[in-house]
Amino acid sequence: MEGLKRAGPAITREKFIEAIESINDFDLGILNRLSFGKDDYQGLDRVYFTKIKNGELILIK
């Protein structure tokens, strides 16, 4: 969602890629922050089981 927000309403493939690459140290509300870059589109290096409650990510422990 953050990538879509940053790309804006007139989204193109190029704008979406640029928006994703601009995400750095983004707080998802879980243990690690989310970052992307020109050579790194993975985002997180770990898998977290989460659920969405009232629009927020909740870590399942």
PQR file with spaces between the fields and no chain letter, atoms N, CA, C, O and H, PARSE charges and radii, in Angstrom:
ATOM       1  N    MET     1       0.823   -1.197    0.000 -0.4000 1.5000
ATOM       2  CA   MET     1       0.000    0.000    0.000 -0.0000 2.0000
ATOM       3  C    MET     1       0.861    1.251    0.000  0.5500 1.7000
ATOM       4  O    MET     1       0.545    2.228   -0.680 -0.5500 1.4000
ATOM       5  N    GLU     2       1.934    1.225    0.752 -0.4000 1.5000
ATOM       6  CA   GLU     2       2.785    2.426    0.818 -0.0000 2.0000
ATOM       7  C    GLU     2       3.349    2.775   -0.551  0.5500 1.7000
ATOM       8  O    GLU     2       3.417    3.949   -0.914 -0.5500 1.4000
ATOM       9  H    GLU     2       2.190    0.432    1.304  0.4000 1.0000
ATOM      10  N    GLY     3       3.752    1.769   -1.309 -0.4000 1.5000
ATOM      11  CA   GLY     3       4.253    2.021   -2.659 -0.0000 2.0000
ATOM      12  C    GLY     3       3.198    2.648   -3.547  0.5500 1.7000
ATOM      13  O    GLY     3       3.496    3.562   -4.316 -0.5500 1.4000
ATOM      14  H    GLY     3       3.697    0.815   -1.014  0.4000 1.0000
ATOM      15  N    LEU     4       1.964    2.163   -3.450 -0.4000 1.5000
ATOM      16  CA   LEU     4       0.865    2.725   -4.237 -0.0000 2.0000
ATOM      17  C    LEU     4       0.575    4.165   -3.828  0.5500 1.7000
ATOM      18  O    LEU     4       0.328    5.014   -4.685 -0.5500 1.4000
ATOM      19  H    LEU     4       1.722    1.420   -2.825  0.4000 1.0000
ATOM      20  N    LYS     5       0.602    4.449   -2.525 -0.4000 1.5000
ATOM      21  CA   LYS     5       0.382    5.820   -2.048 -0.0000 2.0000
ATOM      22  C    LYS     5       1.451    6.758   -2.599  0.5500 1.7000
ATOM      23  O    LYS     5       1.152    7.852   -3.078 -0.5500 1.4000
ATOM      24  H    LYS     5       0.803    3.760   -1.829  0.4000 1.0000
ATOM      25  N    ARG     6       2.703    6.308   -2.522 -0.4000 1.5000
ATOM      26  CA   ARG     6       3.812    7.158   -2.967 -0.0000 2.0000
ATOM      27  C    ARG     6       3.820    7.357   -4.481  0.5500 1.7000
ATOM      28  O    ARG     6       4.309    8.378   -4.964 -0.5500 1.4000
ATOM      29  H    ARG     6       2.946    5.420   -2.133  0.4000 1.0000
ATOM      30  N    ALA     7       3.298    6.416   -5.219 -0.4000 1.5000
ATOM      31  CA   ALA     7       3.272    6.525   -6.685 -0.0000 2.0000
ATOM      32  C    ALA     7       2.261    7.571   -7.153  0.5500 1.7000
ATOM      33  O    ALA     7       2.419    8.143   -8.231 -0.5500 1.4000
ATOM      34  H    ALA     7       2.901    5.587   -4.827  0.4000 1.0000
ATOM      35  N    GLY     8       1.237    7.821   -6.363 -0.4000 1.5000
ATOM      36  CA   GLY     8       0.241    8.832   -6.708 -0.0000 2.0000
ATOM      37  C    GLY     8      -0.877    8.298   -7.577  0.5500 1.7000
ATOM      38  O    GLY     8      -0.842    7.143   -8.001 -0.5500 1.4000
ATOM      39  H    GLY     8       1.109    7.356   -5.487  0.4000 1.0000
ATOM      40  N    PRO     9      -1.874    9.136   -7.844 -0.5600 1.5000
ATOM      41  CA   PRO     9      -3.075    8.678   -8.560  0.2800 2.0000
ATOM      42  C    PRO     9      -2.851    8.342  -10.034  0.5500 1.7000
ATOM      43  O    PRO     9      -3.544    7.478  -10.571 -0.5500 1.4000
ATOM      44  N    ALA    10      -1.908    8.999  -10.699 -0.4000 1.5000
ATOM      45  CA   ALA    10      -1.643    8.724  -12.115 -0.0000 2.0000
ATOM      46  C    ALA    10      -0.485    7.734  -12.210  0.5500 1.7000
ATOM      47  O    ALA    10       0.580    8.049  -12.740 -0.5500 1.4000
ATOM      48  H    ALA    10      -1.345    9.701  -10.264  0.4000 1.0000
ATOM      49  N    ILE    11      -0.714    6.539  -11.689 -0.4000 1.5000
ATOM      50  CA   ILE    11       0.360    5.551  -11.549 -0.0000 2.0000
ATOM      51  C    ILE    11       0.780    4.973  -12.899  0.5500 1.7000
ATOM      52  O    ILE    11      -0.041    4.693  -13.773 -0.5500 1.4000
ATOM      53  H    ILE    11      -1.579    6.282  -11.258  0.4000 1.0000
ATOM      54  N    THR    12       2.079    4.810  -13.023 -0.4000 1.5000
ATOM      55  CA   THR    12       2.666    4.107  -14.168 -0.0000 2.0000
ATOM      56  C    THR    12       3.636    3.079  -13.592  0.5500 1.7000
ATOM      57  O    THR    12       3.945    3.110  -12.400 -0.5500 1.4000
ATOM      58  H    THR    12       2.746    5.038  -12.313  0.4000 1.0000
ATOM      59  N    ARG    13       4.102    2.193  -14.418 -0.4000 1.5000
ATOM      60  CA   ARG    13       5.076    1.194  -13.963 -0.0000 2.0000
ATOM      61  C    ARG    13       6.322    1.889  -13.417  0.5500 1.7000
ATOM      62  O    ARG    13       6.846    1.502  -12.373 -0.5500 1.4000
ATOM      63  H    ARG    13       3.851    2.168  -15.386  0.4000 1.0000
ATOM      64  N    GLU    14       6.790    2.905  -14.117 -0.4000 1.5000
ATOM      65  CA   GLU    14       7.995    3.627  -13.715 -0.0000 2.0000
ATOM      66  C    GLU    14       7.790    4.347  -12.377  0.5500 1.7000
ATOM      67  O    GLU    14       8.667    4.321  -11.513 -0.5500 1.4000
ATOM      68  H    GLU    14       6.365    3.220  -14.966  0.4000 1.0000
ATOM      69  N    LYS    15       6.625    4.991  -12.209 -0.4000 1.5000
ATOM      70  CA   LYS    15       6.333    5.698  -10.955 -0.0000 2.0000
ATOM      71  C    LYS    15       6.237    4.710   -9.790  0.5500 1.7000
ATOM      72  O    LYS    15       6.683    5.005   -8.682 -0.5500 1.4000
ATOM      73  H    LYS    15       5.912    5.012  -12.911  0.4000 1.0000
ATOM      74  N    PHE    16       5.655    3.541  -10.046 -0.4000 1.5000
ATOM      75  CA   PHE    16       5.527    2.544   -8.983 -0.0000 2.0000
ATOM      76  C    PHE    16       6.905    2.035   -8.557  0.5500 1.7000
ATOM      77  O    PHE    16       7.180    1.916   -7.363 -0.5500 1.4000
ATOM      78  H    PHE    16       5.293    3.302  -10.947  0.4000 1.0000
ATOM      79  N    ILE    17       7.768    1.734   -9.526 -0.4000 1.5000
ATOM      80  CA   ILE    17       9.119    1.271   -9.201 -0.0000 2.0000
ATOM      81  C    ILE    17       9.868    2.348   -8.417  0.5500 1.7000
ATOM      82  O    ILE    17      10.524    2.044   -7.420 -0.5500 1.4000
ATOM      83  H    ILE    17       7.544    1.830  -10.496  0.4000 1.0000
ATOM      84  N    GLU    18       9.777    3.585   -8.855 -0.4000 1.5000
ATOM      85  CA   GLU    18      10.433    4.694   -8.158 -0.0000 2.0000
ATOM      86  C    GLU    18       9.896    4.828   -6.729  0.5500 1.7000
ATOM      87  O    GLU    18      10.658    5.066   -5.792 -0.5500 1.4000
ATOM      88  H    GLU    18       9.245    3.831   -9.664  0.4000 1.0000
ATOM      89  N    ALA    19       8.588    4.675   -6.573 -0.4000 1.5000
ATOM      90  CA   ALA    19       7.973    4.784   -5.248 -0.0000 2.0000
ATOM      91  C    ALA    19       8.447    3.662   -4.327  0.5500 1.7000
ATOM      92  O    ALA    19       8.770    3.910   -3.165 -0.5500 1.4000
ATOM      93  H    ALA    19       7.968    4.482   -7.334  0.4000 1.0000
ATOM      94  N    ILE    20       8.491    2.442   -4.832 -0.4000 1.5000
ATOM      95  CA   ILE    20       8.971    1.308   -4.027 -0.0000 2.0000
ATOM      96  C    ILE    20      10.425    1.529   -3.618  0.5500 1.7000
ATOM      97  O    ILE    20      10.792    1.293   -2.467 -0.5500 1.4000
ATOM      98  H    ILE    20       8.229    2.240   -5.775  0.4000 1.0000
ATOM      99  N    GLU    21      11.243    1.976   -4.551 -0.4000 1.5000
ATOM     100  CA   GLU    21      12.661    2.203   -4.252 -0.0000 2.0000
ATOM     101  C    GLU    21      12.869    3.318   -3.236  0.5500 1.7000
ATOM     102  O    GLU    21      13.937    3.401   -2.631 -0.5500 1.4000
ATOM     103  H    GLU    21      10.945    2.168   -5.486  0.4000 1.0000
ATOM     104  N    SER    22      11.869    4.178   -3.035 -0.4000 1.5000
ATOM     105  CA   SER    22      11.998    5.273   -2.070 -0.0000 2.0000
ATOM     106  C    SER    22      11.658    4.840   -0.642  0.5500 1.7000
ATOM     107  O    SER    22      11.869    5.602    0.302 -0.5500 1.4000
ATOM     108  H    SER    22      11.001    4.110   -3.526  0.4000 1.0000
ATOM     109  N    ILE    23      11.137    3.630   -0.481 -0.4000 1.5000
ATOM     110  CA   ILE    23      10.769    3.155    0.864 -0.0000 2.0000
ATOM     111  C    ILE    23      12.023    2.686    1.583  0.5500 1.7000
ATOM     112  O    ILE    23      12.685    1.740    1.156 -0.5500 1.4000
ATOM     113  H    ILE    23      10.966    3.011   -1.248  0.4000 1.0000
ATOM     114  N    ASN    24      12.339    3.363    2.679 -0.4000 1.5000
ATOM     115  CA   ASN    24      13.537    3.051    3.446 -0.0000 2.0000
ATOM     116  C    ASN    24      13.231    3.194    4.935  0.5500 1.7000
ATOM     117  O    ASN    24      12.790    4.250    5.389 -0.5500 1.4000
ATOM     118  H    ASN    24      11.802    4.132    3.025  0.4000 1.0000
ATOM     119  N    ASP    25      13.468    2.132    5.683 -0.4000 1.5000
ATOM     120  CA   ASP    25      13.286    2.145    7.136 -0.0000 2.0000
ATOM     121  C    ASP    25      11.832    2.458    7.511  0.5500 1.7000
ATOM     122  O    ASP    25      11.573    3.208    8.453 -0.5500 1.4000
ATOM     123  H    ASP    25      13.826    1.274    5.314  0.4000 1.0000
ATOM     124  N    PHE    26      10.890    1.877    6.764 -0.4000 1.5000
ATOM     125  CA   PHE    26       9.451    2.122    6.981 -0.0000 2.0000
ATOM     126  C    PHE    26       8.935    1.232    8.099  0.5500 1.7000
ATOM     127  O    PHE    26       9.137    0.017    8.075 -0.5500 1.4000
ATOM     128  H    PHE    26      11.100    1.268    5.999  0.4000 1.0000
ATOM     129  N    ASP    27       8.271    1.832    9.076 -0.4000 1.5000
ATOM     130  CA   ASP    27       7.768    1.101   10.238 -0.0000 2.0000
ATOM     131  C    ASP    27       6.426    0.443    9.925  0.5500 1.7000
ATOM     132  O    ASP    27       5.423    1.122    9.706 -0.5500 1.4000
ATOM     133  H    ASP    27       8.107    2.818    9.095  0.4000 1.0000
ATOM     134  N    LEU    28       6.424   -0.889    9.907 -0.4000 1.5000
ATOM     135  CA   LEU    28       5.193   -1.650    9.685 -0.0000 2.0000
ATOM     136  C    LEU    28       4.479   -1.980   10.995  0.5500 1.7000
ATOM     137  O    LEU    28       3.357   -2.486   10.992 -0.5500 1.4000
ATOM     138  H    LEU    28       7.238   -1.441   10.085  0.4000 1.0000
ATOM     139  N    GLY    29       5.141   -1.688   12.109 -0.4000 1.5000
ATOM     140  CA   GLY    29       4.567   -2.025   13.406 -0.0000 2.0000
ATOM     141  C    GLY    29       4.905   -3.444   13.830  0.5500 1.7000
ATOM     142  O    GLY    29       4.301   -3.967   14.766 -0.5500 1.4000
ATOM     143  H    GLY    29       6.053   -1.276   12.111  0.4000 1.0000
ATOM     144  N    ILE    30       5.862   -4.079   13.155 -0.4000 1.5000
ATOM     145  CA   ILE    30       6.328   -5.411   13.547 -0.0000 2.0000
ATOM     146  C    ILE    30       7.792   -5.287   13.957  0.5500 1.7000
ATOM     147  O    ILE    30       8.274   -4.174   14.167 -0.5500 1.4000
ATOM     148  H    ILE    30       6.352   -3.655   12.394  0.4000 1.0000
ATOM     149  N    LEU    31       8.497   -6.382   14.075 -0.4000 1.5000
ATOM     150  CA   LEU    31       9.846   -6.367   14.623 -0.0000 2.0000
ATOM     151  C    LEU    31      10.874   -5.643   13.768  0.5500 1.7000
ATOM     152  O    LEU    31      11.762   -4.997   14.325 -0.5500 1.4000
ATOM     153  H    LEU    31       8.106   -7.286   13.905  0.4000 1.0000
ATOM     154  N    ASN    32      10.800   -5.717   12.464 -0.4000 1.5000
ATOM     155  CA   ASN    32      11.779   -5.081   11.585 -0.0000 2.0000
ATOM     156  C    ASN    32      11.116   -4.030   10.718  0.5500 1.7000
ATOM     157  O    ASN    32       9.911   -4.072   10.470 -0.5500 1.4000
ATOM     158  H    ASN    32      10.079   -6.242   12.011  0.4000 1.0000
ATOM     159  N    ARG    33      11.920   -3.095   10.267 -0.4000 1.5000
ATOM     160  CA   ARG    33      11.427   -2.050    9.369 -0.0000 2.0000
ATOM     161  C    ARG    33      11.623   -2.490    7.920  0.5500 1.7000
ATOM     162  O    ARG    33      12.472   -3.333    7.627 -0.5500 1.4000
ATOM     163  H    ARG    33      12.899   -3.061   10.468  0.4000 1.0000
ATOM     164  N    LEU    34      10.853   -1.928    7.043 -0.4000 1.5000
ATOM     165  CA   LEU    34      10.837   -2.298    5.631 -0.0000 2.0000
ATOM     166  C    LEU    34      11.702   -1.334    4.826  0.5500 1.7000
ATOM     167  O    LEU    34      11.580   -0.116    4.957 -0.5500 1.4000
ATOM     168  H    LEU    34      10.164   -1.243    7.281  0.4000 1.0000
ATOM     169  N    SER    35      12.576   -1.891    3.993 -0.4000 1.5000
ATOM     170  CA   SER    35      13.413   -1.070    3.112 -0.0000 2.0000
ATOM     171  C    SER    35      13.549   -1.751    1.754  0.5500 1.7000
ATOM     172  O    SER    35      13.629   -2.976    1.657 -0.5500 1.4000
ATOM     173  H    SER    35      12.676   -2.880    3.886  0.4000 1.0000
ATOM     174  N    PHE    36      13.571   -0.931    0.718 -0.4000 1.5000
ATOM     175  CA   PHE    36      13.814   -1.395   -0.640 -0.0000 2.0000
ATOM     176  C    PHE    36      14.939   -0.561   -1.225  0.5500 1.7000
ATOM     177  O    PHE    36      15.368    0.415   -0.609 -0.5500 1.4000
ATOM     178  H    PHE    36      13.506    0.064    0.797  0.4000 1.0000
ATOM     179  N    GLY    37      15.418   -0.924   -2.389 -0.4000 1.5000
ATOM     180  CA   GLY    37      16.435   -0.148   -3.073 -0.0000 2.0000
ATOM     181  C    GLY    37      16.537   -0.599   -4.514  0.5500 1.7000
ATOM     182  O    GLY    37      15.836   -1.523   -4.928 -0.5500 1.4000
ATOM     183  H    GLY    37      15.069   -1.716   -2.889  0.4000 1.0000
ATOM     184  N    LYS    38      17.403    0.043   -5.283 -0.4000 1.5000
ATOM     185  CA   LYS    38      17.540   -0.274   -6.706 -0.0000 2.0000
ATOM     186  C    LYS    38      17.929   -1.726   -6.953  0.5500 1.7000
ATOM     187  O    LYS    38      17.544   -2.303   -7.970 -0.5500 1.4000
ATOM     188  H    LYS    38      17.973    0.793   -4.947  0.4000 1.0000
ATOM     189  N    ASP    39      18.680   -2.319   -6.047 -0.4000 1.5000
ATOM     190  CA   ASP    39      19.096   -3.714   -6.196 -0.0000 2.0000
ATOM     191  C    ASP    39      18.478   -4.624   -5.143  0.5500 1.7000
ATOM     192  O    ASP    39      18.907   -5.768   -4.993 -0.5500 1.4000
ATOM     193  H    ASP    39      18.993   -1.850   -5.221  0.4000 1.0000
ATOM     194  N    ASP    40      17.478   -4.137   -4.412 -0.4000 1.5000
ATOM     195  CA   ASP    40      16.877   -4.921   -3.337 -0.0000 2.0000
ATOM     196  C    ASP    40      15.372   -4.710   -3.316  0.5500 1.7000
ATOM     197  O    ASP    40      14.882   -3.703   -2.806 -0.5500 1.4000
ATOM     198  H    ASP    40      17.130   -3.207   -4.534  0.4000 1.0000
ATOM     199  N    TYR    41      14.643   -5.670   -3.876 -0.4000 1.5000
ATOM     200  CA   TYR    41      13.181   -5.577   -3.914 -0.0000 2.0000
ATOM     201  C    TYR    41      12.522   -6.574   -2.979  0.5500 1.7000
ATOM     202  O    TYR    41      11.315   -6.804   -3.065 -0.5500 1.4000
ATOM     203  H    TYR    41      15.041   -6.488   -4.291  0.4000 1.0000
ATOM     204  N    GLN    42      13.302   -7.168   -2.089 -0.4000 1.5000
ATOM     205  CA   GLN    42      12.745   -8.161   -1.176 -0.0000 2.0000
ATOM     206  C    GLN    42      11.985   -7.522   -0.016  0.5500 1.7000
ATOM     207  O    GLN    42      10.982   -8.076    0.433 -0.5500 1.4000
ATOM     208  H    GLN    42      14.282   -6.981   -2.019  0.4000 1.0000
ATOM     209  N    GLY    43      12.429   -6.394    0.468 -0.4000 1.5000
ATOM     210  CA   GLY    43      11.741   -5.704    1.559 -0.0000 2.0000
ATOM     211  C    GLY    43      12.166   -6.191    2.919  0.5500 1.7000
ATOM     212  O    GLY    43      12.835   -5.465    3.654 -0.5500 1.4000
ATOM     213  H    GLY    43      13.244   -5.944    0.103  0.4000 1.0000
ATOM     214  N    LEU    44      11.791   -7.411    3.273 -0.4000 1.5000
ATOM     215  CA   LEU    44      12.155   -8.008    4.559 -0.0000 2.0000
ATOM     216  C    LEU    44      12.937   -9.287    4.317  0.5500 1.7000
ATOM     217  O    LEU    44      12.711   -9.988    3.331 -0.5500 1.4000
ATOM     218  H    LEU    44      11.248   -8.001    2.676  0.4000 1.0000
ATOM     219  N    ASP    45      13.847   -9.582    5.214 -0.4000 1.5000
ATOM     220  CA   ASP    45      14.639  -10.807    5.108 -0.0000 2.0000
ATOM     221  C    ASP    45      14.080  -11.941    5.958  0.5500 1.7000
ATOM     222  O    ASP    45      14.627  -13.044    5.956 -0.5500 1.4000
ATOM     223  H    ASP    45      14.030   -9.012    6.015  0.4000 1.0000
ATOM     224  N    ARG    46      13.011  -11.684    6.676 -0.4000 1.5000
ATOM     225  CA   ARG    46      12.378  -12.699    7.515 -0.0000 2.0000
ATOM     226  C    ARG    46      10.884  -12.740    7.210  0.5500 1.7000
ATOM     227  O    ARG    46      10.327  -11.806    6.633 -0.5500 1.4000
ATOM     228  H    ARG    46      12.567  -10.788    6.678  0.4000 1.0000
ATOM     229  N    VAL    47      10.257  -13.824    7.600 -0.4000 1.5000
ATOM     230  CA   VAL    47       8.814  -13.967    7.439 -0.0000 2.0000
ATOM     231  C    VAL    47       8.165  -13.815    8.809  0.5500 1.7000
ATOM     232  O    VAL    47       8.599  -14.435    9.780 -0.5500 1.4000
ATOM     233  H    VAL    47      10.710  -14.583    8.068  0.4000 1.0000
ATOM     234  N    TYR    48       7.137  -12.998    8.882 -0.4000 1.5000
ATOM     235  CA   TYR    48       6.412  -12.778   10.131 -0.0000 2.0000
ATOM     236  C    TYR    48       4.949  -13.129    9.910  0.5500 1.7000
ATOM     237  O    TYR    48       4.325  -12.660    8.958 -0.5500 1.4000
ATOM     238  H    TYR    48       6.784  -12.494    8.093  0.4000 1.0000
ATOM     239  N    PHE    49       4.412  -13.947   10.787 -0.4000 1.5000
ATOM     240  CA   PHE    49       2.988  -14.240   10.727 -0.0000 2.0000
ATOM     241  C    PHE    49       2.267  -13.079   11.390  0.5500 1.7000
ATOM     242  O    PHE    49       2.511  -12.755   12.552 -0.5500 1.4000
ATOM     243  H    PHE    49       4.919  -14.327   11.561  0.4000 1.0000
ATOM     244  N    THR    50       1.385  -12.468   10.639 -0.4000 1.5000
ATOM     245  CA   THR    50       0.655  -11.308   11.133 -0.0000 2.0000
ATOM     246  C    THR    50      -0.819  -11.438   10.789  0.5500 1.7000
ATOM     247  O    THR    50      -1.218  -12.223    9.929 -0.5500 1.4000
ATOM     248  H    THR    50       1.186  -12.731    9.695  0.4000 1.0000
ATOM     249  N    LYS    51      -1.605  -10.647   11.486 -0.4000 1.5000
ATOM     250  CA   LYS    51      -3.020  -10.521   11.140 -0.0000 2.0000
ATOM     251  C    LYS    51      -3.336   -9.031   11.109  0.5500 1.7000
ATOM     252  O    LYS    51      -2.631   -8.219   11.708 -0.5500 1.4000
ATOM     253  H    LYS    51      -1.281  -10.009   12.185  0.4000 1.0000
ATOM     254  N    ILE    52      -4.384   -8.695   10.415 -0.4000 1.5000
ATOM     255  CA   ILE    52      -4.806   -7.300   10.348 -0.0000 2.0000
ATOM     256  C    ILE    52      -6.005   -7.132   11.264  0.5500 1.7000
ATOM     257  O    ILE    52      -7.011   -7.830   11.137 -0.5500 1.4000
ATOM     258  H    ILE    52      -4.956   -9.355    9.928  0.4000 1.0000
ATOM     259  N    LYS    53      -5.878   -6.196   12.185 -0.4000 1.5000
ATOM     260  CA   LYS    53      -6.962   -5.925   13.133 -0.0000 2.0000
ATOM     261  C    LYS    53      -7.148   -4.412   13.186  0.5500 1.7000
ATOM     262  O    LYS    53      -6.218   -3.671   13.505 -0.5500 1.4000
ATOM     263  H    LYS    53      -5.061   -5.629   12.289  0.4000 1.0000
ATOM     264  N    ASN    54      -8.344   -3.972   12.873 -0.4000 1.5000
ATOM     265  CA   ASN    54      -8.662   -2.542   12.852 -0.0000 2.0000
ATOM     266  C    ASN    54      -7.691   -1.763   11.957  0.5500 1.7000
ATOM     267  O    ASN    54      -7.315   -0.637   12.282 -0.5500 1.4000
ATOM     268  H    ASN    54      -9.100   -4.575   12.614  0.4000 1.0000
ATOM     269  N    GLY    55      -7.290   -2.360   10.835 -0.4000 1.5000
ATOM     270  CA   GLY    55      -6.429   -1.690    9.877 -0.0000 2.0000
ATOM     271  C    GLY    55      -4.954   -1.692   10.231  0.5500 1.7000
ATOM     272  O    GLY    55      -4.165   -1.035    9.552 -0.5500 1.4000
ATOM     273  H    GLY    55      -7.596   -3.274   10.571  0.4000 1.0000
ATOM     274  N    GLU    56      -4.555   -2.412   11.277 -0.4000 1.5000
ATOM     275  CA   GLU    56      -3.149   -2.445   11.681 -0.0000 2.0000
ATOM     276  C    GLU    56      -2.622   -3.871   11.668  0.5500 1.7000
ATOM     277  O    GLU    56      -3.364   -4.818   11.931 -0.5500 1.4000
ATOM     278  H    GLU    56      -5.196   -2.946   11.829  0.4000 1.0000
ATOM     279  N    LEU    57      -1.321   -4.022   11.356 -0.4000 1.5000
ATOM     280  CA   LEU    57      -0.689   -5.334   11.400 -0.0000 2.0000
ATOM     281  C    LEU    57      -0.401   -5.721   12.856  0.5500 1.7000
ATOM     282  O    LEU    57       0.178   -4.944   13.615 -0.5500 1.4000
ATOM     283  H    LEU    57      -0.719   -3.253   11.142  0.4000 1.0000
ATOM     284  N    ILE    58      -0.813   -6.919   13.221 -0.4000 1.5000
ATOM     285  CA   ILE    58      -0.567   -7.440   14.565 -0.0000 2.0000
ATOM     286  C    ILE    58       0.296   -8.689   14.417  0.5500 1.7000
ATOM     287  O    ILE    58      -0.084   -9.632   13.722 -0.5500 1.4000
ATOM     288  H    ILE    58      -1.283   -7.550   12.604  0.4000 1.0000
ATOM     289  N    LEU    59       1.445   -8.694   15.064 -0.4000 1.5000
ATOM     290  CA   LEU    59       2.362   -9.819   15.021 -0.0000 2.0000
ATOM     291  C    LEU    59       1.784  -10.997   15.802  0.5500 1.7000
ATOM     292  O    LEU    59       1.392  -10.842   16.958 -0.5500 1.4000
ATOM     293  H    LEU    59       1.753   -7.928   15.628  0.4000 1.0000
ATOM     294  N    ILE    60       1.731  -12.154   15.186 -0.4000 1.5000
ATOM     295  CA   ILE    60       1.280  -13.382   15.867 -0.0000 2.0000
ATOM     296  C    ILE    60       2.512  -14.050   16.437  0.5500 1.7000
ATOM     297  O    ILE    60       3.423  -14.419   15.696 -0.5500 1.4000
ATOM     298  H    ILE    60       2.050  -12.280   14.246  0.4000 1.0000
ATOM     299  N    LYS    61       2.543  -14.206   17.738 -0.4000 1.5000
ATOM     300  CA   LYS    61       3.724  -14.780   18.399 -0.0000 2.0000
ATOM     301  C    LYS    61       3.521  -16.224   18.734  0.5500 1.7000
ATOM     302  O    LYS    61       4.415  -16.860   19.293 -0.5500 1.4000
ATOM     303  H    LYS    61       1.802  -13.906   18.339  0.4000 1.0000
